[in-house]
Amino acid sequence: MDTRPFLALFLILLSAGSAGLVGCAHGNTNSPLPATAANFLFVANNNLSTISMFPLNTTGQASMGNSISSGACMGPRYLELHPAKPLLFLSCQNSNSLVALSVDTASGALSLAAGPVATGTQPITVAVHPNGNFVYVSNLSSNTVSAFALGMDGSLTQITGSPFATGTTPYWVEISASGNFIYVANRDSNNVSAFRVDPVSGVLTQIAGSPFATDKGPRAVALSGKFAFVPNRFANNVSAFTVDPASGALTPVPGSPFAAGTDPRSATVDASGQFLYVPNTVSNDISAYSIDQNTGALTPISGSPFPGGQVPLQIEADGGHIYVANSGSNNVLVFSVDGATGALQMLQTISTPGSAVSFAIVKSSN
């Protein structure tokens, strides 16, 4: 595929820039940042096929940004950052493809590094292997995971055997910190597929016991140490598992599943590993739990659930902050995390021009 029109759109629109709007939730957080600011929040606006960029200050809050077309990437759905390089991988839900974008960490400017490369039908979540050599994409309507090798020149090449079969309607793909295992939440077969990853080739092999049963509608997987947490959107709860470090097998935690709000669709664990946060897309709030470090059992923290935006889809922890993308209210909410209690306090509402379905934070160290 000729990628020149895609690259031209990025460069032209980045130069022009269309103003985004940032609304203050608390305090004066809307003032411009110094030109030297080198942390950026990128947001995929699925319905507009655009990407918004906002500079972030040292407190994790955003100033005015701009939006650009995602070009040949129609229906941008999920942004994922490379673990060591300023590269963003973006799934293109409506054009059944994946692109890699290079980020200028001084200006936030994007340029096309690779792609579009073909995936399965309706690619959703993207995961990058910790070694930085492999990229995996869940294909919602193909019931598969596409796997790509990342070349030194930024090229993406499909791995032998890809795409790999999963359960029905795989929404989420997550890689363990060790890089040994990949987990896929299969919404309509009510289970999680688990694979061992070949560290040299990137090939996936289903592990013994996979798939592992959940409650109804597993929508995501959050990993933290020896535990895995799976929000079940049709059962309004969270399944909790212990993870065998040798085999990758999942074993239900006593008391699992644990009650959540209405229609939970993603999850994240804070930097300390003590607290789990789950956004609920119908009750429009965030369930927050303390995690028993011995058993993995979940206990709602005081104040939970915390008010959120409309139709929250993605939640991620970054340092002492929690970010939530809200596709219904077209914004990203920023919360501070109380390190002692896990309680959330709203800091800022970052308005986006379209349906904010996912985001990624790029730092100068990437």
Buried (B, 14 or more C-beta within 10 A) or exposed (E): EEBEEBBEBBBEBBEEEEEBBBEBBEEEBBEEBEEEBBBBBBBBBBBBBBBBBBBBBEBBBBBBBBBBBBBBBBBBBBBBBBEEBBBBBBBBBBBBBBBBBBBBBEBBBBEBBBBBBEBBEBBBBBBBBBBBBBBBBBBBBBBBBBBBBBEEEBBBEBBEEBBBEBBEBBBBBBBBEEBBBBBBBBBBBBBBBBBBBBBEBBBBEBBEEBBBEBBBBBBBBBBBBEBBBBBBBBBBBBBBBBBBEEBBBBBBBEEBBBEBBEBBBBBBBBEEEBBBBBBBBBBBBBBBBBBBEEBBBBEBBEEBBBEBBEBBBBBBBBEBBBBBBBBBBBBBBBBBBBEEBBBBBBBBBBBBBBBBBBBBBBBEEB
